[in-house]
Amino acid sequence: MSIIPSFFGGRRSSIFDPFAMDIWDPFKDFPFPTSTGSDSWRETSALVNTRVDWKETPEAHVFKADLPGIKKEEVKVEVEDDRILQVSGERNVEKEDKNDTWHRVERSSGKFTR
């Protein structure tokens, strides 16, 4: 049990709570190709939990993604073979002072592709 309150509707989520997991993710098992080939897990580690909203309007398909710490100009959006949408970018490591003592590092850096 957590002593930290949840800000998401009062429900505390846990990796051990089967009801807190996503039931269906249309992108989960998609084999998204990368421009450099299959480099490794590092290529997608920076924003591995990025959530994408996808809606279809009469005029277009609209995709929205939260990419904190990344500027619009740093995001590359490509459509391959008129059917594969690929979003990629890179979050750089922040400069750090050698005298700082880190207690926790949860934000990742590096390249991502989705």
Contacts in CASP RR format, 6 or more apart in sequence:
PFRMAT RR
TARGET T0000
AUTHOR 0000-0000-0000
METHOD contacts of the structure
MODEL  1
MSIIPSFFGGRRSSIFDPFAMDIWDPFKDFPFPTSTGSDSWRETSALVNT
RVDWKETPEAHVFKADLPGIKKEEVKVEVEDDRILQVSGERNVEKEDKND
TWHRVERSSGKFTR
1 12 0 8 1.000
2 12 0 8 1.000
2 14 0 8 1.000
5 12 0 8 1.000
6 12 0 8 1.000
6 13 0 8 1.000
11 20 0 8 1.000
13 20 0 8 1.000
14 20 0 8 1.000
26 54 0 8 1.000
27 52 0 8 1.000
27 114 0 8 1.000
32 84 0 8 1.000
32 86 0 8 1.000
32 113 0 8 1.000
32 114 0 8 1.000
33 80 0 8 1.000
33 84 0 8 1.000
33 86 0 8 1.000
34 43 0 8 1.000
34 86 0 8 1.000
34 88 0 8 1.000
34 113 0 8 1.000
35 88 0 8 1.000
36 43 0 8 1.000
39 111 0 8 1.000
42 110 0 8 1.000
42 111 0 8 1.000
43 111 0 8 1.000
43 112 0 8 1.000
43 113 0 8 1.000
44 111 0 8 1.000
44 112 0 8 1.000
44 113 0 8 1.000
44 114 0 8 1.000
45 108 0 8 1.000
45 110 0 8 1.000
45 112 0 8 1.000
46 89 0 8 1.000
46 90 0 8 1.000
46 91 0 8 1.000
46 108 0 8 1.000
46 109 0 8 1.000
46 110 0 8 1.000
46 111 0 8 1.000
46 112 0 8 1.000
47 67 0 8 1.000
47 70 0 8 1.000
47 91 0 8 1.000
47 108 0 8 1.000
47 112 0 8 1.000
47 114 0 8 1.000
48 108 0 8 1.000
48 112 0 8 1.000
50 65 0 8 1.000
50 66 0 8 1.000
50 67 0 8 1.000
50 112 0 8 1.000
50 114 0 8 1.000
51 65 0 8 1.000
51 66 0 8 1.000
52 63 0 8 1.000
52 64 0 8 1.000
52 65 0 8 1.000
52 87 0 8 1.000
52 114 0 8 1.000
53 62 0 8 1.000
53 63 0 8 1.000
53 64 0 8 1.000
53 65 0 8 1.000
54 61 0 8 1.000
54 62 0 8 1.000
54 63 0 8 1.000
55 61 0 8 1.000
55 62 0 8 1.000
56 62 0 8 1.000
63 85 0 8 1.000
63 87 0 8 1.000
65 87 0 8 1.000
65 114 0 8 1.000
67 75 0 8 1.000
69 91 0 8 1.000
70 89 0 8 1.000
70 90 0 8 1.000
70 91 0 8 1.000
74 89 0 8 1.000
74 90 0 8 1.000
75 87 0 8 1.000
75 88 0 8 1.000
75 89 0 8 1.000
76 87 0 8 1.000
76 88 0 8 1.000
76 89 0 8 1.000
77 85 0 8 1.000
77 86 0 8 1.000
77 87 0 8 1.000
78 85 0 8 1.000
78 86 0 8 1.000
78 88 0 8 1.000
79 85 0 8 1.000
79 86 0 8 1.000
80 86 0 8 1.000
86 113 0 8 1.000
86 114 0 8 1.000
87 113 0 8 1.000
87 114 0 8 1.000
88 111 0 8 1.000
88 112 0 8 1.000
88 113 0 8 1.000
88 114 0 8 1.000
89 111 0 8 1.000
89 112 0 8 1.000
89 113 0 8 1.000
90 110 0 8 1.000
90 111 0 8 1.000
90 112 0 8 1.000
91 107 0 8 1.000
91 108 0 8 1.000
91 109 0 8 1.000
91 110 0 8 1.000
91 112 0 8 1.000
92 109 0 8 1.000
92 110 0 8 1.000
93 109 0 8 1.000
93 110 0 8 1.000
94 109 0 8 1.000
96 102 0 8 1.000
END
